Amino acid sequence: MGFRGYALDGGTPDRLVAGVQILLVDGRALPMFAALFGYGLVQLANRQLAAGRSPSQVRTVLRRRSLWLPAFGFCHALLLFFGDILGAYGLVGLVLAGFVLREDRTVLRAAVAGLVAHVVVMVAFGLLTVSGPKGDTPAAMADPIQATMMRLIGWSGMTPTYFAASVLPAFLFGVWAARRRLLEEPLTHRDLLVRVAVLGIGLAVAGGAPMTLIDTGIWAPSDLVAVSAYVLHSLTGVAGGLAYAAVIGLVASRVRPGRPGPVVRALSACGQWSLTCYLLQSMIFVAVFAPYFGGLSTRVGDAAASGVAVLTWLATVVLAALLSTGGRRGPAEALLRRLTYGRR
């Protein structure tokens, strides 16, 4: 496998799919969701303040909510997926809850510091990739007990380092954006959103191109150049993630108020059930790919596996649309809310 986890010996369709994902998805989607996570915490804080709670009480609620996410992440990694991101979200939210109510200058300074930490961590992981031992990922292990142990080891090591560094800067930029209601009032901030979208996607494509060539087997540079390309890919992915969030805001601004179509309603439902859908997707992937269940992980290439992923995502969108009628929350969302706020 290459730096981003795709097979280097796949066929032409596999390399094409891998190239598109490395260039446009990998390291770009995660910062987008991290920015939206930070944005959402500001919205949650604003609702708490509007209800008459003090800033210290608001921070307590944010930290209590964030504290439960690593518990969800631990169970996710224990049973399903070593690449869980819930633990990193919770860790960042727990440590940085206070920044949700801090002044803009402090938030932006912390975001820049987060970018520096991001680079340092990615350099370390890049060097480990070229020098460390190669072996099966937990998803390819036939022994379920061994796979479980490796998932927990990987999760406990990657959550406070790799994933936290990937989440940190975008989370803080999302906090800053929420202060200005960029996504809630996209027409008011259209010019800024357009600039972020164009510049961010341009940086992500330019910065991701070298890694795309390396991980599809087209280019085989020295280890130093490869690690540099890996770091550049990840760093510009932060810009790409923010750009994707801006694009979504611009697209949403064109939806007629009060009259969303069926596609928009379904996507909105999936967003409201995001935690449930995320966990459900992992359950399906284990059932389909794990060697001790469906066993497709070592029998299909990246193109076919990505096709299964797209179909799985579509299935969760449809399921959320069918079950979220009447404002019903997903089971994972309802549980997190219950744990955060209690019975009331």
C-alpha positions in Angstrom: 0.0 0.0 0.0 1.0 3.6 -0.5 0.9 6.5 2.0 -2.9 6.9 1.8 -3.6 3.2 2.1 -4.4 2.3 -1.5 -3.0 -0.8 -3.2 0.0 0.0 -5.5 -0.6 -3.2 -7.5 -4.2 -2.6 -8.5 -5.5 -2.6 -12.1 -6.3 0.5 -14.1 -9.8 1.1 -12.7 -8.4 0.7 -9.1 -5.6 3.3 -9.7 -8.0 5.7 -11.4 -10.5 5.5 -8.5 -7.6 5.8 -6.0 -6.2 8.8 -7.8 -9.5 10.7 -7.8 -10.0 10.0 -4.1 -6.5 10.9 -3.1 -6.7 14.2 -5.0 -10.3 15.2 -4.0 -11.4 13.2 -1.0 -8.7 11.8 1.3 -7.5 14.4 3.8 -10.1 16.8 2.5 -13.4 15.3 3.8 -12.1 14.9 7.4 -11.2 18.7 7.8 -14.6 19.6 6.3 -16.3 17.5 9.0 -14.0 18.9 11.7 -14.9 22.5 10.6 -18.6 21.6 10.7 -18.1 20.0 14.2 -16.6 23.3 15.5 -19.3 25.3 13.8 -22.0 23.1 15.4 -20.5 23.5 18.9 -20.8 27.3 18.5 -24.5 26.9 17.5 -25.0 24.7 20.6 -23.3 27.3 22.8 -25.4 30.0 21.4 -28.6 28.1 22.1 -27.4 27.5 25.7 -26.6 31.2 26.2 -30.0 32.2 24.7 -31.6 29.9 27.3 -30.0 31.9 30.1 -27.0 29.8 31.0 -23.8 31.4 32.0 -20.6 31.0 30.0 -19.2 28.6 32.6 -22.3 26.5 32.4 -22.1 26.4 28.6 -18.5 25.2 28.8 -19.5 22.5 31.2 -22.2 21.3 28.7 -19.8 21.3 25.8 -17.2 19.4 27.7 -19.7 16.9 29.0 -20.9 16.3 25.4 -17.3 16.0 24.2 -16.4 13.7 27.0 -18.8 11.0 25.8 -17.5 11.0 22.2 -14.3 9.1 23.1 -16.5 6.5 24.8 -18.4 6.1 21.6 -15.1 6.0 19.7 -13.7 3.4 21.9 -16.7 1.1 21.3 -16.5 1.9 17.6 -12.8 0.9 17.5 -13.3 -2.1 19.8 -16.0 -3.6 17.6 -15.7 -2.2 14.1 -13.1 0.3 12.8 -9.6 1.2 13.9 -9.8 4.6 12.0 -12.5 5.9 14.2 -12.7 9.7 14.4 -15.2 10.2 17.2 -12.4 9.9 19.8 -10.4 12.8 18.2 -13.5 15.0 17.9 -14.2 14.4 21.6 -10.6 15.0 22.6 -10.4 18.3 20.7 -13.8 19.4 21.9 -12.9 18.6 25.5 -9.6 20.5 25.4 -10.8 23.4 23.2 -14.3 23.9 24.5 -13.3 27.2 26.0 -12.3 28.6 22.6 -15.9 28.5 21.5 -16.5 31.6 23.6 -13.1 33.2 23.2 -12.4 36.3 21.0 -11.7 35.9 17.3 -8.1 36.9 17.5 -7.4 34.2 20.0 -9.2 31.6 18.0 -7.3 32.4 14.8 -3.9 32.4 16.6 -4.8 28.9 17.9 -5.8 27.8 14.4 -2.4 28.9 13.0 -0.7 27.0 15.9 -2.8 24.0 15.0 -1.5 24.1 11.4 2.1 24.1 12.7 1.2 21.1 15.0 -0.5 19.4 12.0 2.7 19.7 9.9 4.9 18.3 12.7 2.7 15.3 13.2 2.4 14.6 9.5 6.1 14.7 9.1 6.5 12.1 11.9 3.8 9.8 10.3 5.4 10.2 6.9 8.8 9.1 8.2 7.1 6.2 9.9 5.4 5.2 6.7 8.7 5.0 4.7 10.8 3.4 7.5 8.4 1.3 9.6 7.5 -2.4 9.1 4.8 -3.3 6.7 1.9 -5.6 7.7 -1.7 -6.3 7.4 -4.2 -3.7 8.6 -6.8 -4.9 11.1 -9.4 -5.0 8.3 -7.4 -7.8 6.6 -6.8 -10.0 9.7 -8.6 -13.3 9.7 -8.5 -13.7 13.4 -11.2 -11.5 15.0 -9.4 -11.4 18.4 -6.1 -10.3 16.8 -8.0 -7.7 14.7 -9.7 -6.4 17.8 -6.4 -5.9 19.7 -4.8 -4.2 16.7 -7.8 -1.9 16.3 -7.5 -0.8 19.9 -3.8 -0.3 19.6 -4.1 1.7 16.4 -7.0 3.8 17.8 -5.2 4.6 21.1 -2.1 5.7 19.2 -3.7 7.6 16.3 -6.5 9.4 18.1 -4.4 11.8 20.2 -1.8 12.3 17.4 -2.7 11.8 13.8 -6.4 12.3 14.0 -6.3 15.1 16.6 -3.8 17.0 14.5 -6.0 16.5 11.4 -9.0 17.8 13.2 -7.5 20.7 15.3 -7.0 23.6 12.8 -10.2 23.0 10.8 -12.2 22.8 14.0 -10.9 26.2 15.1 -11.6 27.7 11.6 -15.1 26.3 11.9 -15.5 28.1 15.3 -14.4 31.4 13.7 -16.8 30.9 10.7 -19.7 30.1 13.1 -19.2 33.4 14.9 -20.0 35.2 11.5 -22.8 32.8 10.7 -21.2 32.1 7.3 -23.3 29.0 6.6 -26.5 30.2 8.2 -26.4 33.4 6.1 -24.6 32.4 2.9 -26.2 35.1 0.8 -24.8 37.8 3.1 -21.3 36.3 2.9 -21.4 35.1 -0.6 -18.2 36.8 -1.8 -16.2 35.4 1.1 -17.6 31.9 0.6 -16.8 32.1 -3.2 -13.2 33.1 -2.4 -12.7 30.3 0.1 -14.2 27.8 -2.3 -12.1 28.8 -5.3 -8.8 29.3 -3.4 -9.3 26.2 -1.1 -10.1 23.8 -3.9 -7.2 25.2 -6.0 -4.7 24.7 -3.2 -6.1 21.2 -2.4 -5.7 20.0 -6.0 -2.3 21.6 -6.5 -1.0 20.3 -3.2 -2.5 16.8 -3.6 -1.2 16.2 -7.2 2.3 15.0 -6.1 0.9 12.5 -3.6 -1.6 11.3 -6.2 1.2 10.5 -8.7 3.1 8.7 -6.0 0.3 6.6 -4.6 -0.9 5.5 -8.0 2.5 4.3 -9.0 3.1 6.9 -11.7 6.0 8.6 -9.8 8.6 7.0 -7.5 10.7 9.8 -5.9 13.1 9.6 -3.0 11.8 9.1 0.5 12.4 12.7 1.4 10.4 14.0 -1.5 7.6 11.4 -0.9 7.3 12.5 2.8 7.2 16.1 1.7 4.5 15.3 -0.8 2.6 13.5 2.0 2.8 16.5 4.3 1.8 18.9 1.5 -1.2 16.8 0.6 -2.4 16.8 4.2 -1.8 20.5 4.8 -3.6 21.6 1.7 -6.4 19.2 2.6 -7.3 21.6 5.4 -7.9 24.3 2.7 -9.9 21.8 0.6 -12.1 20.8 3.6 -13.0 24.5 4.3 -13.6 25.0 0.6 -16.0 22.1 0.5 -18.0 23.5 3.4 -18.1 26.8 1.6 -19.4 25.1 -1.5 -22.2 23.4 0.5 -23.2 26.8 1.9 -23.4 28.3 -1.5 -25.4 25.4 -2.9 -27.7 25.5 0.1 -28.4 29.2 -0.5 -30.1 28.3 -3.7 -32.6 26.0 -2.0 -36.0 27.7 -1.9 -36.9 28.6 1.7 -39.4 26.2 3.1 -39.6 24.1 -0.1 -36.7 21.7 -0.2 -36.9 18.9 -2.7 -36.7 15.2 -1.8 -33.0 15.0 -2.4 -32.3 17.9 -0.1 -34.6 16.5 2.5 -32.9 13.1 2.4 -29.4 14.6 2.6 -30.5 16.8 5.5 -31.9 13.8 7.3 -28.6 12.0 6.9 -26.9 15.0 8.3 -29.2 15.0 11.3 -28.5 11.3 11.8 -24.8 11.6 11.0 -23.6 9.7 14.1 -26.0 6.9 13.6 -25.2 6.7 9.8 -21.5 6.8 10.5 -21.7 3.8 12.9 -24.1 1.9 10.7 -21.8 2.3 7.7 -19.0 0.7 9.7 -21.3 -2.2 10.7 -22.0 -2.8 7.0 -18.4 -2.6 6.0 -17.4 -5.1 8.7 -20.2 -7.5 7.5 -19.1 -7.1 3.9 -15.3 -6.8 4.1 -14.0 -8.5 7.3 -12.3 -11.9 6.5 -14.3 -13.5 9.4 -17.6 -12.3 7.8 -18.1 -11.4 4.2 -14.4 -11.6 3.4 -14.2 -9.2 0.5 -11.3 -7.1 1.9 -8.7 -9.3 0.2 -10.7 -10.2 -2.9 -11.7 -6.9 -4.4 -9.7 -3.9 -5.6 -10.1 -0.2 -4.7 -12.6 0.5 -7.4 -15.0 -2.3 -6.3 -14.6 -1.4 -2.6 -15.3 2.2 -3.3 -18.5 1.2 -5.2 -19.6 -0.8 -2.2 -18.9 2.3 0.0 -21.0 4.6 -2.3 -23.9 2.1 -2.2 -23.7 1.9 1.5 -23.8 5.6 1.9 -26.8 5.9 -0.3 -28.6 3.2 1.7 -28.0 5.2 5.0 -29.3 8.4 3.3 -32.5 6.6 2.3 -32.8 5.0 5.7 -32.4 8.3 7.5 -34.9 9.9 5.2 -37.5 7.2 5.9 -37.0 7.1 9.7 -36.5 10.8 10.6 -40.1 11.8 10.0 -41.6 14.0 12.7 -38.1 15.1 13.8 -37.2 11.7 15.2 -33.6 11.5 16.2 -31.3 8.7 15.3 -30.6 6.1 18.1 -27.0 7.2 18.5 -27.9 10.9 18.6 -30.7 10.2 21.1 -28.2 8.3 23.3 -25.6 11.0 23.2 -28.2 13.6 24.0 -29.5 11.6 27.0 -25.9 11.1 28.3 -25.2 14.8 27.9 -28.4 16.3 29.4 -29.9 13.5 31.4 -33.5 12.6 31.4 -34.8 16.1 30.8 
